[in-house]
Amino acid sequence: MEEPVKSTLRVLFLCACQITVPCISSLAQVDVLTQHNDNFRTGVNSLETTLTPADVNRTQFGMLFKRVVDDQLYTQPLVVTGVVVGGGTRDLVYVTTVNNSVYAFDANDAEASLPVWHVNFGMPADLHSTDFGCLDINGKMGIIGTPVIDKAHGVLYVVALTRAGAPAGPLTGFTQRLHALDLATGADLPESPVMIKAAGFNALMQNQRPALMLANGMVYVGYASHCDKDPYHGFLIAYDATTLARVSVLNTSPTGSEASIWQSGQGPAADTDGNVYVVTGNGSWDGVRNFSESFMKLTPHLKLLDWFTPTNHFALDKRDDDLDSSGATLIPGTHLVVGGGKQGVLYTLDTRNLGHLGDEHAVQHFQATASHLHSLVFWHSAKNGDLLYVWGQKDKAKVYKFQENRFGETPLMMRDIPNEGHPGAMLSLSANGDKDGILWAAIHATGDSWHESRPGVLHAYDADDIRHELWNSLQNPSRDDCGEYSKMAPPTIVNGRVYLASFGSENVGSGQFCVYGLLPSKSGVKLPPATGVKASVLNDQLTLIWNPVPGARIYRVVRTSTLEPESVAAMGLTSPQFAEPAPERGETTSYRVIAVGSDGSLSVSESVTVTSPKRKSMEH
């Protein structure tokens, strides 16, 4: 097996939603705050208005920039718009590494190469911390699960596994902690961190593989194993999102062992009533307290409400055919949950009555792929109706049509060529509502990624005809290749950008993420310069404002003073204002605003000059 807090941060545009759907501000900017976009785990951003099948091609679309980090990324990048940081508002992309690092980078500005902030939680465990017996994770294993973000309160939640001093015995000397970080600074908030504890929980052996989930005012933290190495259990632990106090614990095998919640990194799902859904893998099963190879429906406080276990669960367990390799995906507008495992069988279940033991209780089950199912995407297309996208291990990408509460068991669409090995593709989809859908598939380019890092490729397909490939990252590798495939991290598509995690350039110890979008235009259209630039000083604070520039995506501010040469004061600004400490008394400082268009075009405003009296108010 694979491996509140209240902040002083102010967010310019607060959305009524926090996590279950992407948020939109008055500037139509979208956030991705959780793995696979929402708590139904549909994998869809249906608010993408920039990237369309007509524009995503090797001529117009490609890599804009990449950022190198300190180790491998197993987690999906998350994006928050309008964060107040560094004297202005910026869109930030958050990534984590197995070296226990969390980074915030500017999400838009190719010139902003340094992180806005970077924190590290200390030395992580690694492959050699005990005899795990396999190479599913082939290096360090500090942060493995995708964080979750509460934008309204300015908090990022993440779990890190660290060394905690000299071991006192076998499997000791490590700890796992839940951190609540300020989105603007990366600082631990007052209640953070808290040590993760539960009866039977071993910090080294328990792999925090599933993405975290924020729902019901709580943060849910799930656990699998490293390489099926005992002792371990499947855990789901809920923490109060404000105080970080532990609220409840689910152990999926309390009187047995194993039954992990792996889900290939997918987070738990939650329905509109707040009920929580997970799927388990190999281990003990008795249908009473131990629930390996099962779908589980839980209350918000993790009491078991219902469950389903396939007829052949003992055979699945014997063959290591974990049922939980795709996790649970809830079908919007229905009472259905779908998921499948390493056998490649897709189960559709009624959440009002999961049915307990036996395939006959499923709404349907059928062989959807040749073997492992690791990633599902569900989208409503104006052209083709409700669609489920899969690309399993050693199989072809397929699309199944959903109607009258069932999936057609013959693919509506299918690619011609199968992939070669584990784990199949990690999928995401972008669309403008029910139109202009693009299916994005991150996968290794050749071979098998089970026990080693492999070169990766990102594909873009027309979501209404996946036989039509729009673009891939190896068509122009000198420009677009992102290096080694990040195993089981879906791409993030938002606001005209695609953010792709990568293991970097080496089998172990390197990492990066790449940002793709529409390439700079050669049309010769000029961006008008910013007008109405004004600077004012009040209470030792300088504030610069200007009129919004039509066509500008971001702004930079350049500063020149009588004491220092020209320098960049701010980058990646998404609003027409900037503030910083006022110049020293008597110092003359000039500011210019650079507007940057989505096509890469630039324009520079006229200078505005300030001679600061320091402690007196003035305006120019």
Protein Blocks (a to p, Z undefined) as FASTA:
>chain_A
ZZjidcfbdcfbacfbfklpccddfkopacdfbghhianonopafkbfkbcfklmcfklg
ccfbdcddfbdcfbdcdddehiaeehiacdddddddfkopacdddfklmmlmbcfbdcde
bjcddfklpcnhpakbgcdcfblcdcdddfknopacddddddebjafbehihiacddddd
dfklopacfkbccddddehiafklpccfbccddeehiacdddddehhiacdddddddddf
klopafbdcdfblmlggjiafknopacdddfkopacddddedddehlmgcghiacdddfk
opafbdcddfklmmmmmnopafklnopaddehiacdcdddfkopacdddfklnopaajkl
pmbdcdfbfbdcfbdcddddfklopadddddehiacdddddeehiacfbdfbdcfbdcfb
debjadddddehjghiacdddddfbhjfkloccddddddddfklmklcfbdcklmmmlmo
gbjadehiacddeehiacdddehjafbhpacdddddddddfklpacdddehiacddeehi
acddddddehiabdcdddddfkbccddfbghiabdcdddddddehiacddddddddfkop
acdddddddddeehiacdZZ
